[in-house]
Amino acid sequence: MDLQNNSSVTRNINYQVGHTIKFGFVGDPQSIPIEDANSVQPSFSLVKKTVADYVFEPLSTTVTTGTNFTVRMTARDGGGNTIDYGDAVLETISNTFNTNSACDAPRGNYLADTNGDPTNGTLDYTSGVVDLNYQVYLANAASCGLAGHFNVTDENARVGNNTTVLSTINTNVSEHFITTLSTGGAINATAALTAQTSTSVTVTLRDLYGNPRTDTISGNLLSLRKISGYSSVNGTLNGCSPVSGDGCAGAAQSITAINVDFSASSTQVIYDLAYDVADTIEIRAFDGGTIDTLAAEADNIAMTTVPATIDSYTFTRPSASAVAGATLSWQVIAKDNAGNTLTGAANKAMLDGLLYNITDQSTGSNQMDSPDASVAFADVSNQAITFNSGTGVGLIDVIAYNSTNDIQVGWLQFSDNTTAVTTTNDASNTMDIT
């Protein structure tokens, strides 16, 4: 400033804070000071566009999934000062909020940017500050609580991003279980309840949002839920658990007797499953109150039959009556313990490879002989049968010779010579011999 002519003019003064100021003179200490009364005191007022950015920070670094926590938003001018006056101007500015998708619920039922953000639009400030409610749904601070995951952008593209990180995100209360199947191959139903050693199911306790959690929940919580299969037959599902006292050092046990305990771990693994019916099933965990396993979040376990699982035969007459001495082809069907007919190429090969017997079980073992005893009923011994792979039906010949004695219940016993499975004709398979 040049004062040689007793005055100087300074134009286009810029100031970066909305303050009222005064000018002073700094120069030779012997200089004449500027009196306040003679000093011009310009006032710099705040206008809408003087907002430079926002401080956008969580007030706590420890939060809980699905529970409100506060993010404080502070409007600042170009000098980094809080705009602590002129709230009415700030409240005309529209804002858009965004939370990183890393904070979405693992279950997919809550999205941080949809469910956890404040409503976009204008805000109610107090001295340039507003507190906003936020929620996150992933209980993993290393993924969700990072710098820059919570931000705001106003209508003039001025932004605020958090630099404070969330150090801890706790799970919410226990809400449901899920069961997850792990298998290294086919899962076979066997009448002998043979353990399928490549098969296991993991039961996980989770909060509403799908975060695994521990809790003081334990006991016999498991049961079997049938999805499809044979309505008239309920199978038995056995398994093993690593929980102390419930391992398989001895024999496997029904899953309903297995103790599970989620106090130290969010997961319990049930392994070496064994089931005896060709059903599709699920394992259900239920604490007896409100914490259950939804069918949609339980993996289906499809149990299939395999060769050499004959549990019974059906032995069916071709007609209600027969002429004495006529050859009649009775139907034979092999079934597993659920009543599944053993069909397909593998079962056909197995059944065709066995030998079959029919023995006369009538009183005295001669009531199907001819009345004059000239022709005796011939037991069938070690006879092969050819089965149909599609229908599972095989045929074996029976000849009765006594028209006086109709074939009664239990007179014919059918068996193979390998499995020791036997059956006798029932009331629906008696015959009138004429």
VEXDREN-2710 file (C-alpha; in Angstrom, 1 decimal):
% VEXDREN-2710
k/r/px/py/pz
1/MET/0.0/0.0/0.0
2/ASP/1.5/3.3/-1.1
3/LEU/0.7/6.3/1.2
4/GLN/2.9/8.9/-0.5
5/ASN/-0.2/10.7/-1.5
6/ASN/-1.8/10.4/2.0
7/SER/-4.3/7.7/0.7
8/SER/-4.4/4.4/-1.1
9/VAL/-7.2/2.2/-2.6
10/THR/-7.3/-1.6/-2.4
11/ARG/-9.9/-3.2/-4.6
12/ASN/-11.4/-6.7/-5.0
13/ILE/-11.0/-7.8/-1.4
14/ASN/-11.6/-11.5/-0.8
15/TYR/-12.1/-13.1/2.5
16/GLN/-12.9/-16.8/3.1
17/VAL/-14.9/-16.7/6.3
18/GLY/-18.3/-15.1/7.0
19/HIS/-16.9/-12.6/9.6
20/THR/-17.0/-8.9/10.3
21/ILE/-13.4/-7.5/10.3
22/LYS/-11.5/-4.3/10.5
23/PHE/-8.3/-3.1/8.8
24/GLY/-5.2/-2.2/10.7
25/PHE/-1.8/-1.0/9.5
26/VAL/1.4/-2.9/10.1
27/GLY/4.5/-0.9/9.4
28/ASP/7.1/1.2/11.1
29/PRO/6.6/1.0/14.9
30/GLN/6.8/4.8/14.9
31/SER/4.0/5.1/12.4
32/ILE/0.7/6.7/13.4
33/PRO/-1.8/3.9/14.3
34/ILE/-5.2/3.7/12.6
35/GLU/-7.9/4.7/15.0
36/ASP/-10.9/2.3/15.3
37/ALA/-13.3/5.2/14.7
38/ASN/-11.6/5.9/11.4
39/SER/-11.3/2.2/10.4
40/VAL/-13.7/0.8/7.8
41/GLN/-15.1/-2.5/9.1
42/PRO/-16.4/-4.6/6.2
43/SER/-18.8/-7.4/6.9
44/PHE/-18.6/-10.6/4.9
45/SER/-22.0/-12.4/4.9
46/LEU/-22.6/-16.1/4.3
47/VAL/-24.3/-17.1/1.1
48/LYS/-25.4/-20.5/-0.2
49/LYS/-22.3/-21.1/-2.3
50/THR/-19.9/-20.4/0.5
51/VAL/-20.3/-24.1/1.7
52/ALA/-17.0/-25.8/0.7
53/ASP/-17.5/-29.3/2.1
54/TYR/-18.8/-31.3/5.0
55/VAL/-17.3/-33.2/7.9
56/PHE/-19.1/-36.5/8.0
57/GLU/-18.1/-38.7/10.9
58/PRO/-19.6/-41.4/13.2
59/LEU/-19.8/-40.4/16.8
60/SER/-19.1/-44.0/18.0
61/THR/-16.8/-46.5/16.6
62/THR/-18.7/-49.5/18.0
63/VAL/-22.1/-50.2/16.5
64/THR/-24.6/-53.1/16.3
65/THR/-26.1/-54.4/13.1
66/GLY/-29.6/-53.1/12.4
67/THR/-29.4/-50.5/15.2
68/ASN/-29.3/-46.8/14.7
69/PHE/-25.9/-45.0/15.2
70/THR/-25.2/-41.3/14.7
71/VAL/-23.2/-39.8/12.0
72/ARG/-22.6/-36.1/12.6
73/MET/-22.6/-33.9/9.5
74/THR/-21.0/-30.4/9.8
75/ALA/-21.1/-27.8/7.0
76/ARG/-17.8/-25.9/6.5
77/ASP/-16.7/-22.9/4.6
78/GLY/-13.6/-22.6/2.5
79/GLY/-11.4/-22.0/5.5
80/GLY/-12.5/-25.2/7.2
81/ASN/-14.7/-23.3/9.7
82/THR/-18.1/-24.6/10.8
83/ILE/-20.8/-22.4/9.3
84/ASP/-22.4/-21.9/12.7
85/TYR/-24.8/-19.2/11.5
86/GLY/-27.2/-19.0/8.6
87/ASP/-28.9/-22.4/9.2
88/ALA/-31.8/-21.1/7.1
89/VAL/-29.6/-21.0/4.1
90/LEU/-28.1/-24.5/4.7
91/GLU/-31.6/-25.9/5.1
92/THR/-32.4/-25.1/1.5
93/ILE/-29.6/-27.4/0.2
94/SER/-30.7/-30.8/-1.0
95/ASN/-28.4/-33.8/-0.1
96/THR/-27.9/-37.3/-1.4
97/PHE/-26.6/-40.0/1.0
98/ASN/-24.8/-43.1/0.2
99/THR/-23.4/-46.1/2.1
100/ASN/-21.1/-48.6/0.6
101/SER/-22.7/-52.0/-0.4
102/ALA/-20.1/-53.7/1.7
103/CYS/-22.4/-53.0/4.6
104/ASP/-25.4/-54.9/3.1
105/ALA/-26.9/-57.8/5.0
106/PRO/-25.3/-61.2/4.1
107/ARG/-28.8/-62.6/3.9
108/GLY/-29.7/-60.0/1.2
109/ASN/-32.7/-58.8/3.0
110/TYR/-31.4/-55.4/4.0
111/LEU/-29.3/-53.0/1.8
112/ALA/-27.3/-50.3/3.5
113/ASP/-27.8/-47.7/0.8
114/THR/-31.6/-48.4/0.8
115/ASN/-32.5/-49.3/4.3
116/GLY/-29.7/-47.8/6.4
117/ASP/-29.2/-44.3/4.9
118/PRO/-31.0/-41.1/6.0
119/THR/-33.7/-39.9/3.6
120/ASN/-32.3/-37.8/0.7
121/GLY/-33.3/-34.1/0.7
122/THR/-32.9/-31.1/2.9
123/LEU/-31.9/-31.2/6.5
124/ASP/-32.6/-29.3/9.8
125/TYR/-29.3/-27.8/11.0
126/THR/-28.4/-26.4/14.4
127/SER/-25.5/-24.0/14.1
128/GLY/-24.3/-25.7/11.0
129/VAL/-24.5/-29.2/12.4
130/VAL/-27.0/-32.1/12.0
131/ASP/-27.0/-35.6/13.5
132/LEU/-28.1/-38.4/11.2
133/ASN/-29.2/-41.9/11.9
134/TYR/-27.5/-44.7/10.1
135/GLN/-27.6/-48.5/10.1
136/VAL/-25.3/-51.2/8.8
137/TYR/-26.1/-54.9/8.4
138/LEU/-22.8/-56.7/8.0
139/ALA/-21.1/-57.6/11.3
140/ASN/-17.6/-57.2/9.9
141/ALA/-15.8/-53.9/10.6
142/ALA/-12.9/-54.8/8.4
143/SER/-15.3/-54.9/5.4
144/CYS/-18.0/-52.4/6.3
145/GLY/-16.6/-49.8/8.6
146/LEU/-13.9/-48.3/6.4
147/ALA/-13.1/-44.7/5.7
148/GLY/-15.2/-43.4/2.8
149/HIS/-18.0/-45.9/3.3
150/PHE/-20.4/-43.2/4.5
151/ASN/-20.8/-40.1/2.4
152/VAL/-23.0/-37.2/1.4
153/THR/-23.1/-35.2/-1.8
154/ASP/-25.1/-32.0/-2.0
155/GLU/-26.9/-30.5/-5.0
156/ASN/-23.8/-28.5/-5.9
157/ALA/-21.5/-31.6/-5.8
158/ARG/-19.9/-30.7/-2.5
159/VAL/-19.1/-33.8/-0.5
160/GLY/-18.4/-35.2/2.9
161/ASN/-16.8/-38.6/3.5
162/ASN/-16.1/-40.3/6.8
163/THR/-12.4/-40.6/7.9
164/THR/-13.3/-42.2/11.2
165/VAL/-13.6/-46.0/10.9
166/LEU/-15.9/-48.3/12.7
167/SER/-13.7/-50.5/14.9
168/THR/-16.4/-53.0/16.0
169/ILE/-19.7/-54.1/14.4
170/ASN/-21.6/-56.4/16.7
171/THR/-24.2/-58.9/15.6
172/ASN/-27.9/-58.4/16.5
173/VAL/-29.9/-60.9/18.5
174/SER/-30.2/-64.5/17.4
175/GLU/-33.0/-64.9/14.9
176/HIS/-32.7/-68.1/12.8
177/PHE/-30.7/-71.1/11.9
178/ILE/-29.5/-72.3/8.4
179/THR/-28.4/-75.8/7.5
180/THR/-25.9/-76.3/4.7
181/LEU/-25.1/-79.6/3.0
182/SER/-21.6/-80.6/2.2
183/THR/-21.1/-83.8/0.3
184/GLY/-18.3/-85.4/-1.7
185/GLY/-20.6/-87.8/-3.6
186/ALA/-23.9/-89.6/-3.8
187/ILE/-25.9/-89.8/-0.6
188/ASN/-27.4/-93.3/-0.4
189/ALA/-30.3/-94.5/1.6
190/THR/-29.7/-97.9/3.1
191/ALA/-31.9/-100.1/5.2
192/ALA/-29.0/-100.8/7.4
193/LEU/-28.4/-97.1/8.1
194/THR/-24.9/-97.2/6.7
195/ALA/-23.0/-94.0/7.4
196/GLN/-22.3/-91.8/4.3
197/THR/-18.9/-90.7/5.4
198/SER/-18.5/-88.0/2.7
199/THR/-21.6/-86.3/3.9
200/SER/-22.1/-83.6/6.5
201/VAL/-24.5/-80.8/7.4
202/THR/-23.4/-77.5/9.0
203/VAL/-26.0/-75.9/11.3
204/THR/-25.3/-72.1/11.7
205/LEU/-27.0/-69.7/14.2
206/ARG/-27.4/-66.2/12.7
207/ASP/-29.0/-62.8/13.4
208/LEU/-31.8/-61.3/11.3
209/TYR/-29.3/-60.1/8.7
210/GLY/-27.5/-63.4/8.2
211/ASN/-24.5/-62.7/10.4
212/PRO/-23.2/-65.9/12.2
213/ARG/-23.2/-65.4/16.0
214/THR/-22.7/-67.3/19.2
215/ASP/-25.4/-67.5/21.9
216/THR/-26.3/-69.5/25.0
217/ILE/-28.5/-71.9/23.0
218/SER/-28.0/-75.6/23.3
219/GLY/-29.7/-78.9/23.6
220/ASN/-31.5/-81.5/21.4
221/LEU/-32.6/-78.9/18.8
222/LEU/-32.4/-81.0/15.6
223/SER/-35.2/-82.8/13.8
224/LEU/-35.9/-84.2/10.3
225/ARG/-38.1/-82.4/7.9
226/LYS/-39.3/-84.4/4.9
227/ILE/-39.6/-82.4/1.6
228/SER/-40.7/-85.2/-0.7
229/GLY/-40.8/-89.0/-0.8
230/TYR/-43.1/-91.6/0.7
231/SER/-45.9/-90.2/2.8
232/SER/-46.6/-93.6/4.5
233/VAL/-43.1/-94.2/5.7
234/ASN/-41.0/-92.0/8.0
235/GLY/-37.3/-92.7/7.9
236/THR/-34.6/-92.5/10.6
237/LEU/-31.7/-90.0/10.2
238/ASN/-28.6/-90.8/12.2
239/GLY/-25.4/-88.8/12.4
240/CYS/-22.4/-87.8/14.5
241/SER/-21.5/-84.6/16.2
242/PRO/-18.1/-83.4/17.5
243/VAL/-19.7/-82.0/20.6
244/SER/-18.2/-83.6/23.7
245/GLY/-20.1/-86.8/24.6
246/ASP/-21.9/-87.0/21.3
247/GLY/-19.1/-88.2/19.0
248/CYS/-19.2/-91.4/17.0
249/ALA/-16.6/-93.3/19.1
250/GLY/-19.4/-95.7/19.7
251/ALA/-22.5/-95.9/17.5
252/ALA/-24.1/-93.0/15.6
253/GLN/-27.3/-91.8/17.0
254/SER/-30.6/-90.2/15.8
255/ILE/-30.1/-86.5/15.1
256/THR/-32.9/-85.8/17.5
257/ALA/-30.6/-87.2/20.3
258/ILE/-27.6/-85.1/19.3
259/ASN/-26.8/-82.2/21.6
260/VAL/-25.7/-79.0/19.8
261/ASP/-24.2/-76.0/21.6
262/PHE/-23.8/-72.5/20.1
263/SER/-22.3/-70.9/23.1
264/ALA/-18.7/-71.1/21.8
265/SER/-19.2/-71.5/18.1
266/SER/-21.8/-70.2/15.6
267/THR/-21.7/-73.5/13.7
268/GLN/-22.2/-77.2/14.6
269/VAL/-21.3/-79.9/12.1
270/ILE/-23.3/-83.1/11.9
271/TYR/-21.4/-85.7/9.9
272/ASP/-21.5/-89.4/8.7
273/LEU/-25.2/-89.1/8.0
274/ALA/-27.2/-92.3/7.5
275/TYR/-30.8/-92.5/6.3
276/ASP/-33.0/-95.5/5.4
277/VAL/-35.6/-94.1/3.0
278/ALA/-35.3/-92.7/-0.5
279/ASP/-36.7/-89.3/0.4
280/THR/-35.6/-85.8/0.0
281/ILE/-35.2/-84.3/3.5
282/GLU/-33.8/-81.4/5.4
283/ILE/-32.4/-81.0/8.9
284/ARG/-34.3/-78.5/11.0
285/ALA/-32.9/-76.7/14.0
286/PHE/-35.4/-75.1/16.4
287/ASP/-34.9/-73.8/19.9
288/GLY/-38.5/-74.4/20.9
289/GLY/-39.3/-70.7/20.9
290/THR/-38.8/-68.3/18.0
291/ILE/-35.5/-69.3/16.5
292/ASP/-36.2/-71.7/13.7
293/THR/-34.9/-72.9/10.3
294/LEU/-36.8/-71.6/7.3
295/ALA/-37.3/-74.2/4.6
296/ALA/-35.8/-71.8/2.1
297/GLU/-32.6/-71.7/4.1
298/ALA/-32.1/-75.4/4.6
299/ASP/-30.3/-77.4/2.0
300/ASN/-32.3/-80.3/0.6
301/ILE/-30.6/-83.7/1.1
302/ALA/-31.7/-86.1/-1.6
303/MET/-31.3/-89.7/-0.5
304/THR/-31.1/-92.2/-3.3
305/THR/-31.4/-96.0/-3.2
306/VAL/-28.6/-98.2/-4.4
307/PRO/-28.4/-101.9/-5.4
308/ALA/-28.6/-104.6/-2.7
309/THR/-31.0/-102.7/-0.5
310/ILE/-33.9/-105.2/-0.8
311/ASP/-36.2/-104.8/2.2
312/SER/-39.3/-106.6/0.9
313/TYR/-41.0/-108.3/-2.0
314/THR/-44.6/-108.0/-3.2
315/PHE/-45.9/-111.3/-4.6
316/THR/-49.0/-110.8/-6.7
317/ARG/-51.4/-113.3/-8.3
318/PRO/-52.2/-112.8/-12.0
319/SER/-55.9/-113.5/-11.5
320/ALA/-58.4/-114.3/-8.8
321/SER/-59.0/-117.9/-10.1
322/ALA/-57.1/-120.6/-11.9
323/VAL/-57.7/-124.0/-13.4
324/ALA/-56.0/-126.9/-11.5
325/GLY/-52.8/-127.8/-13.3
326/ALA/-52.5/-124.5/-15.2
327/THR/-49.3/-122.6/-15.1
328/LEU/-49.7/-119.0/-13.8
329/SER/-47.0/-116.4/-13.8
330/TRP/-47.1/-114.5/-10.5
331/GLN/-45.5/-111.0/-10.4
332/VAL/-42.5/-110.3/-8.1
333/ILE/-41.5/-106.8/-7.2
334/ALA/-38.5/-106.0/-5.0
335/LYS/-38.7/-102.9/-2.8
336/ASP/-36.6/-100.9/-0.4
337/ASN/-37.8/-100.2/3.1
338/ALA/-39.7/-97.1/1.9
339/GLY/-41.7/-99.1/-0.6
340/ASN/-39.6/-97.8/-3.6
341/THR/-39.7/-100.3/-6.4
342/LEU/-36.1/-101.2/-7.3
343/THR/-35.9/-100.2/-11.0
344/GLY/-33.1/-99.2/-13.3
345/ALA/-30.2/-101.1/-14.9
346/ALA/-28.1/-101.4/-11.7
347/ASN/-31.0/-102.8/-9.7
348/LYS/-32.0/-105.1/-12.6
349/ALA/-28.5/-106.5/-12.8
350/MET/-28.5/-107.2/-9.0
351/LEU/-32.0/-108.8/-9.0
352/ASP/-31.3/-110.9/-12.1
353/GLY/-28.2/-112.2/-10.4
354/LEU/-30.1/-113.7/-7.4
355/LEU/-31.9/-117.1/-7.2
356/TYR/-35.5/-117.4/-5.9
357/ASN/-37.6/-119.9/-4.1
358/ILE/-41.3/-120.7/-3.6
359/THR/-42.2/-123.2/-0.9
360/ASP/-45.6/-124.7/0.0
361/GLN/-46.5/-123.6/3.6
362/SER/-50.0/-125.1/3.6
363/THR/-51.0/-127.4/6.4
364/GLY/-49.0/-130.6/6.0
365/SER/-47.4/-129.0/2.9
366/ASN/-49.6/-131.0/0.6
367/GLN/-52.9/-129.2/0.2
368/MET/-52.0/-128.0/-3.3
369/ASP/-51.2/-131.5/-4.4
370/SER/-53.7/-133.3/-6.7
371/PRO/-56.5/-135.0/-4.7
372/ASP/-55.3/-138.4/-5.8
373/ALA/-51.8/-137.5/-4.7
374/SER/-50.6/-138.4/-8.2
375/VAL/-49.1/-134.9/-8.8
376/ALA/-47.5/-133.0/-6.0
377/PHE/-47.1/-129.2/-5.9
378/ALA/-43.6/-128.5/-7.0
379/ASP/-41.6/-126.1/-4.8
380/VAL/-39.5/-123.7/-6.8
381/SER/-35.9/-123.9/-5.8
382/ASN/-33.0/-121.6/-6.9
383/GLN/-34.7/-120.3/-10.0
384/ALA/-33.5/-117.2/-11.8
385/ILE/-35.9/-114.4/-12.6
386/THR/-35.5/-111.8/-15.3
387/PHE/-36.7/-108.4/-14.1
388/ASN/-37.9/-105.4/-16.2
389/SER/-35.6/-102.5/-15.6
390/GLY/-38.4/-100.0/-16.2
391/THR/-41.2/-101.4/-14.1
392/GLY/-39.1/-103.5/-11.7
393/VAL/-41.4/-106.5/-12.3
394/GLY/-40.2/-110.1/-12.6
395/LEU/-42.4/-113.3/-13.3
396/ILE/-42.2/-116.7/-11.7
397/ASP/-44.5/-119.7/-12.4
398/VAL/-46.8/-121.3/-9.9
399/ILE/-49.0/-124.4/-10.5
400/ALA/-51.6/-125.7/-8.1
401/TYR/-53.4/-129.0/-8.6
402/ASN/-56.2/-129.3/-6.1
403/SER/-59.5/-127.8/-7.1
404/THR/-60.9/-128.6/-3.7
405/ASN/-58.4/-126.6/-1.8
406/ASP/-58.2/-123.0/-2.9
407/ILE/-54.9/-121.2/-2.3
408/GLN/-55.2/-119.6/1.2
409/VAL/-53.4/-116.8/2.9
410/GLY/-49.8/-117.7/3.8
411/TRP/-49.6/-120.9/1.7
412/LEU/-47.0/-119.5/-0.7
413/GLN/-43.7/-118.3/0.6
414/PHE/-41.4/-116.4/-1.7
415/SER/-37.7/-115.7/-0.9
416/ASP/-34.3/-115.3/-2.5
417/ASN/-31.3/-117.3/-1.4
418/THR/-29.1/-114.3/-0.5
419/THR/-30.9/-111.6/1.5
420/ALA/-33.1/-113.8/3.6
421/VAL/-36.0/-111.5/2.8
422/THR/-39.2/-113.5/2.6
423/THR/-42.9/-112.8/1.9
424/THR/-46.1/-114.8/1.8
425/ASN/-49.3/-114.3/-0.2
426/ASP/-51.8/-112.2/1.7
427/ALA/-55.6/-112.0/1.7
428/SER/-55.6/-110.0/-1.6
429/ASN/-53.6/-112.8/-3.3
430/THR/-55.7/-115.9/-2.5
431/MET/-56.9/-117.9/-5.5
432/ASP/-59.9/-120.0/-6.4
433/ILE/-58.7/-123.3/-7.9
434/THR/-61.3/-124.8/-10.2
END
